[in-house]
Amino acid sequence: MSAPSHPTLSEARAELGIEVPVHAIDRELHKLRTQDESRTHASLINLVVYSEKPGALLENSAIVRHLTREHACRAILVEVDPDQPVPGIHAWITAHCHLDHGRRSVCCEQIALHLTGKVTGRFRNTVFAHLDSDLPLVFWWQGELSGIFSERLVSVIDRLIIDSSSWADPAESFRKIDEASRSKSDLILQDHAWSRTWQFRLGVASIFDDPTAQRSIAEIDRVEITYHPDHRNSALQLLAWLAVQTGWSDAKRDGGKPAKNFSFVSPAGITIEAQLREDAAAPPISLLVLRAGDRSAVISQAAGSAHVERRIKAPGYEVNSLSPIDPVSAGDLVAMQLSRGGKNSLFSKILPRFRAMLG
Amino acid sequence: MNPFREDLVSRSTPEPCTVVIFGATGDLTHRKLIPALYNLAVDGELPTGVKIIGFARREKSDAEFRAGLVDVNRKVSRSGHDEQIWSSFIESVSYHQSEFSDADGYRRLAEKLAAIDAVRGGAGNRLFYIASAPEFFDEILINLKNAGLNRAANGCWARVIVEKPFGTDLATARHLNEVVNATFEERDTYRIDHYLGKETAQNLMVLRFANAIFEPLWNSKHISHVQITCSENLGMEGGRGGYYDTAGALRDMVQNHLLQLLSLVAMEPPTDLSADGVRDEKVKVIRSLRQWDTPEKVAANVIRAQYTAGHVDGVPVPGYREEDRVNPESKTEAYVAVRLLIDTWRWSGVPFYIRMGKRLPKKSTEISIHFKEAPCVLFNASCGGTPGGNVLVIRIQPDEGISLRMVSKIPGNSLRLEPVKMDFHYATSFGKASPEAYERLLLDAIAGDATLFARRDEVEEAWRFIDQIEHAWHQSSNPPPMAEFVAGTWGPKEADDLLMQDGNQWRRL
C-alpha cells in the first residue's frame, strides 16, 4: 500500500491517534478500550464526517473532539483524495475522553480514514464495516456532492447533514439528493443554511405568540431580509418559510440574477413585497423586518454581537428582548442539529418552495 | 394559532404574561424562580414581553430588589451569568411592596398590571406564583379575588401556582383547595411538585410507554416488588428543624413527591398525553391504595424512626432530638418506610415499598423495579443459590439515569453466575445539562400545560391515605412505636424486617 502523499498527513498522524491496518481496526479499538478500565465507552450515534478537502481529517478530528463533549458517538472521519493515481487507504484510531462530573472519563471512539484513488466501493464498504450496530447513522457531507454520493450510500443514512451555502449550484445539488434518496423516504435532511436561521425563526414565532400580534400576521405587507453574500440560501429559506407558513402564493420576482425582490399574495389578497439585501460585513442573517401597516416585528443581529434582538414596534408601544445567536462554526451547527433531533419535517415542507426560489 | 410555531418546539406555546411572585424576598424566589426565568431567557424560551413583579412585605425599591437578585443568580444559574442578557432580563423585573393582608396593596398591584397591559396594547395574561409561607396562602388568594385579579379579560388567562405544602392534612388541604378554587378555576391552578419537573421523572412515562419491551412485563406476573427510596445525608442544618419537626418525613416527602413517583410507576397507559389524561390515570393509583386505617395495620405496614447521634461522611452528627430547633421530646419521624399495596388487576399482590429518611449515608432518590426470579431449573436449579432477579433502576437524583441488573456467566471453565449492570447515565449520554425542574415547570405553567402539576383530587386522595397513618401515630390509644437508627446507617432494623417478612430486602444504594 502506498503512503499517502498529502503534505498534511504526516502532521495529522500524531493528532489522529494510532495508525492501524484497516483490517485490524476493531481489534485495535478493543485494545484501546481495555487499556484503562476506569474509562466508559459511550455512543448514541454513528457519525461519519466526509470531506474531499485536503487536510480535512485534522480539522474534523478537532471538531469531533469538541462535539463529543455533548454527543457521545462512534465517529468515522473520512478524507478522500480521488485525484491520486494510486489507490490507498490509511486508518487511525483514537478516543476522545471527557471527564464526567470530574470523576470518570467518558470516551468516544474515532476512526480516521484517508483514501486515495478510485475509492467508491472501498469507501462504502470500509465505512459500513465499522458502524456501531443498531445506532443511527448521521452522515455529515462537507462540500460539493461528488460521484461518491450515491443512492447506495444514502440508503443506509438516517440523517444527512449538508451545507448548501458551500455549493456552487444549490439547485443541481438538491436535485442530486432528491435522486439519491428516491428509495429512502425517511431520510432526514439537515442543512446548515437552515440551521443558521433558527434564532430568527424562533424570534418571529415568539413575537407572534402574543394573540394581539398574531392578528397582524394576516396584514403583513412587507418583508425585508439582510444577509451576507455567502448566505443567500439562508435568506431564501427564511423567506420560503414565511411564505409557506402564512399561505402566501408567489406573485412575481424581479428579473435580476440572482433575484432580490419577490412579491407574494396573502390568502386575504394583500400583496407582500419582499426585499433581500446583501451586507458583506454582517452575520449570515442580520435583519428580518415584517411590517403590517404601522406595526413591525424586527429581528436583528449586529456584527460581532453575541445576541439576537427581537423588537416589536407599534404606535405607542415598543418592547424588545434578547436571545442567543445561532452557532457560527460548522461543528457547533452540527451539535445544535444533533441536540434538536427530530424529523426536521418543517425543512422538508419548505424545501420545494425554496428550490423554486433558487430559480 | 401561531403558524410560525410549527416544528420549532414540541411543546405547548408559552404566551407573553406578567408573573407576580408572592414571597419575592424569600429563598425560593432568589435561588430557584428568578434563576429559572433568567435561564429560560438565556435559552430564548421566555416569551418576548414577559414582566416579573416581586410582591413582598419588606420596603425595597426596584433597584434594591434587582441588586439582591443578581448576586444569587451569579452563584446558582445553570447557564452561568451573561451581563448583557441579565441587563435586558432584569429590566422586566420590578418590586411591589405590600403586606399580604393589605387590600390596598392588591388594588395598587391591579393598577400596575393594568398599566403593563395598556403598554402592551390591551388585556394581558397573569401568572401568580405563591411562594410565601403557607400561612399566607389564604389571605393572598382571598385578596387576589377581592381585587378582581383572579379573572382574566377576554382571550387572556389568569393562573396561579401554589407551592407545597398543599395543606398539612386532608382537612387543611381541602380547605386550601376550596379557597384556591373559589378564586381560580381548577384548570388554572398549578400545584407545583418539583420532583415531577426532573428529567428522569418525565422520562418514566417515556420509558414505559415508548419502549415495547417493558410494558408487557410491567405487572404482577413478572414484577416481584417495587422500591422507591429517597435518602438524604443532611439533617436539620440551616434552621430547617423548626419546620421539619412540625411536618415529619411522611408529610414532607411521602405525601407529595414519593406518591407522585409511585403513581407514575404504577399508572395505566393514559388515553392521551393531555394533562387530564395523564392525571386521571395517576389519581386512580392513589385511589387504589389499600388503606392502612387502623393502628394495627399501620404498625404492620409503616415504620417510623428517629436517628440517634452517629457519623455521616466521617463527620459526627447529633441525634434528631438534639438537632437545632427540634423539640427534645419530639415525636416526629425523621425516617419512614411504608409498604403499600395497590388493589388493581395489574398490581394485585405486588408490594411497593417507600422509604424516606434524613441522615442516611448518602443523598439519592431512585425507583427500583424488582422482577421475579427465573424458574428453579437449569441455572437456577438450587433456588436462592443464584444472585437474584433482574432489577431495573430509575435514578431520579443525583446522577440521573437508568440501569438494568442481569445475571451473567463469569468467564472461565466453571459455571459461575454473577450480576452485571447495564447502565445509562444522562450526563454521559447527553452531555448537555438538563434544565432545572423549575424552568420546565414555569414554562409549562406559562404555556398552560398542567401535566406535571398535581390536581386537586390527587392531592386530597394522597392526604386521605397519609392522614390515617398520622392518626394512628398521634391520636390512637396504642400508637405504633418510634424506632431508632444510628445516623449514617440505612435506617432502623424494623424497616429491614418489614421487607424481610415478604422475603425481600432493601436495595443497597
HADDOCK unambig.tbl for C-alpha pairs under 7 A between the chains (distance, minus, plus):
assign (segid A and resid 42 and name CA) (segid B and resid 429 and name CA) 6.64 0.50 0.50
assign (segid A and resid 44 and name CA) (segid B and resid 429 and name CA) 6.83 0.50 0.50
assign (segid A and resid 69 and name CA) (segid B and resid 431 and name CA) 5.78 0.50 0.50
assign (segid A and resid 70 and name CA) (segid B and resid 430 and name CA) 5.66 0.50 0.50
assign (segid A and resid 70 and name CA) (segid B and resid 431 and name CA) 3.64 0.50 0.50
assign (segid A and resid 70 and name CA) (segid B and resid 432 and name CA) 5.42 0.50 0.50
assign (segid A and resid 71 and name CA) (segid B and resid 429 and name CA) 6.86 0.50 0.50
assign (segid A and resid 71 and name CA) (segid B and resid 430 and name CA) 5.99 0.50 0.50
assign (segid A and resid 71 and name CA) (segid B and resid 431 and name CA) 6.21 0.50 0.50
assign (segid A and resid 72 and name CA) (segid B and resid 429 and name CA) 5.73 0.50 0.50
assign (segid A and resid 100 and name CA) (segid B and resid 427 and name CA) 7.00 0.50 0.50
assign (segid A and resid 100 and name CA) (segid B and resid 428 and name CA) 6.47 0.50 0.50
assign (segid A and resid 106 and name CA) (segid B and resid 428 and name CA) 6.61 0.50 0.50
assign (segid A and resid 202 and name CA) (segid B and resid 8 and name CA) 6.99 0.50 0.50
assign (segid A and resid 204 and name CA) (segid B and resid 4 and name CA) 6.89 0.50 0.50
assign (segid A and resid 205 and name CA) (segid B and resid 4 and name CA) 4.82 0.50 0.50
assign (segid A and resid 205 and name CA) (segid B and resid 5 and name CA) 5.29 0.50 0.50
assign (segid A and resid 206 and name CA) (segid B and resid 47 and name CA) 5.71 0.50 0.50
assign (segid A and resid 206 and name CA) (segid B and resid 48 and name CA) 6.24 0.50 0.50
assign (segid A and resid 207 and name CA) (segid B and resid 48 and name CA) 6.22 0.50 0.50
assign (segid A and resid 208 and name CA) (segid B and resid 2 and name CA) 6.30 0.50 0.50
assign (segid A and resid 209 and name CA) (segid B and resid 2 and name CA) 6.08 0.50 0.50
assign (segid A and resid 209 and name CA) (segid B and resid 15 and name CA) 5.66 0.50 0.50
assign (segid A and resid 210 and name CA) (segid B and resid 15 and name CA) 5.98 0.50 0.50
assign (segid A and resid 210 and name CA) (segid B and resid 16 and name CA) 6.01 0.50 0.50
assign (segid A and resid 214 and name CA) (segid B and resid 2 and name CA) 6.50 0.50 0.50
assign (segid A and resid 245 and name CA) (segid B and resid 3 and name CA) 5.54 0.50 0.50
assign (segid A and resid 245 and name CA) (segid B and resid 4 and name CA) 6.27 0.50 0.50
assign (segid A and resid 246 and name CA) (segid B and resid 3 and name CA) 6.63 0.50 0.50
assign (segid A and resid 317 and name CA) (segid B and resid 119 and name CA) 5.86 0.50 0.50
assign (segid A and resid 317 and name CA) (segid B and resid 120 and name CA) 6.48 0.50 0.50
assign (segid A and resid 319 and name CA) (segid B and resid 49 and name CA) 6.35 0.50 0.50
assign (segid A and resid 320 and name CA) (segid B and resid 48 and name CA) 6.88 0.50 0.50
assign (segid A and resid 321 and name CA) (segid B and resid 48 and name CA) 5.89 0.50 0.50
assign (segid A and resid 321 and name CA) (segid B and resid 88 and name CA) 6.53 0.50 0.50
assign (segid A and resid 322 and name CA) (segid B and resid 85 and name CA) 6.44 0.50 0.50
assign (segid A and resid 322 and name CA) (segid B and resid 88 and name CA) 6.90 0.50 0.50
assign (segid A and resid 323 and name CA) (segid B and resid 41 and name CA) 6.87 0.50 0.50
assign (segid A and resid 323 and name CA) (segid B and resid 42 and name CA) 6.19 0.50 0.50
assign (segid A and resid 323 and name CA) (segid B and resid 43 and name CA) 6.77 0.50 0.50
assign (segid A and resid 323 and name CA) (segid B and resid 44 and name CA) 4.70 0.50 0.50
assign (segid A and resid 324 and name CA) (segid B and resid 42 and name CA) 6.61 0.50 0.50
assign (segid A and resid 324 and name CA) (segid B and resid 43 and name CA) 6.82 0.50 0.50
assign (segid A and resid 324 and name CA) (segid B and resid 44 and name CA) 6.63 0.50 0.50
assign (segid A and resid 346 and name CA) (segid B and resid 7 and name CA) 6.12 0.50 0.50
